[in-house]
Amino acid sequence: MRRGVARVLSAGFFMLAAILVVAGCNQNTESSVSAQKGKSEQSSEEKLIKIGITQIVEHPALDSIRQGIVDQLAEEGFENGKTIQLDYANAQGDINNVTTIAQQMTADKKDMIIPITTQSTQAVLKQANGIPIVFAGVTDPVAAKIVPALDKPGDHITGIADVAPMDKEVDLITKFIPSVKKIGIIYNTGEINAGVQVKMIEEAAKAKNIIVEKAGISSSSEMKDGAESIVHKVDAILVPKDNMVVSSFEALLQVAQTAKVPVFASDSDTVKRGAVATYGIDYYKTGQQTGKIAVRVLKGEKPSAIPVQVAQDVELVINNKSVAAFNLEIPASIKQEARIIHE
């Protein structure tokens, strides 16, 4: 009898042990599955392509470039949060921030950096250590020493040059004001793009026997003083595609409106803000053009094999309200080709 009890107890013990072993195995299996799932989710997140977009300051033209880039990337399957992870940084006009942003994006090992404007591109180029760069908003990338040549941009950089047609801008002013003798320019003395454009304006004005009055500034706070220093000397003011000047345009416009001196621009967004007219670049389309190049690089093309492109879309834009405010009339010779806005 005792032997029978012993056998039963022994059998029960082994059965209990087996159950515990199976339970332990199941628990380990569940833990393993859970861990693998976690690793899979983590791996999926890591597969997101990391793209950094940086610009030196916010103003409508640069913001339009950025939006065009983001929209074009999404249209071609590179949507933020799904296939790519976009990191946007704005330097707020501070050159120290420009450098810090470039360093941070490099340290984060971005798969691509898209700098908007010359200064942002120069900073990224110094820091990127081989990370592919597709730039936008750079007027003369050769003069800025960003690329050695437009057709041979370098090992890991290419992009879009947005040279505004300054000869057409000067000609446009003469159509609105046939008697123009002097044109005023306010520009950032520390920006290479601005210097390039000033030279282009001077050459175009000289061909028409027009004198150029210049006011150089080094910060946005100097805008009003710069405008007041030339406004009574000129018949019109032409705003180059200068980020400091464009971002502070309202201060210039207020001085010009008080003096009744018409202001012309080099981009359509500034016309929307109150300038009379421009043969300007469509910066949203420039952003789309930039996005297309970025997609080519993301799909495997080397930046060095993609020549720097020039912004393609230029249109005549006229602000009808500003025309009236400055006591001008839209010349019949250009009225048909213009996109007239009424803001």
Buried (B, 14 or more C-beta within 10 A) or exposed (E): EEEEEEEEEEEEEEEEEEEEEEEEEEEEEEEEEEEEEEEEEEEEEEEBBBBBBBBBBBBBBBBBBBBBBBBBBBEBEBEBEEBBBBBBBBBEBEBEBBBBBBBBBBEEEBBBBBBBBBBBBBBBBEBBEEBBBBBBBBBBBBBBEBBEEBEEBBEBBBBBBBBBBBBBBBBBBBBBBEEBEBBBBBBBEBBBBBBBBBEBBBEBBEEEEBBBBBBBBEEBEBBBEBBBBBBEEBBBBBBBBBBBBBBBBEBBBBBBBEBEBBBBBBBBBBBBBBBBBBBBBBBBBBBBBBBBBBBBBBEEBEBBEBBBBEBEBBBBBBBBEBBEBBEBEBBEEBEEEBEEBEE
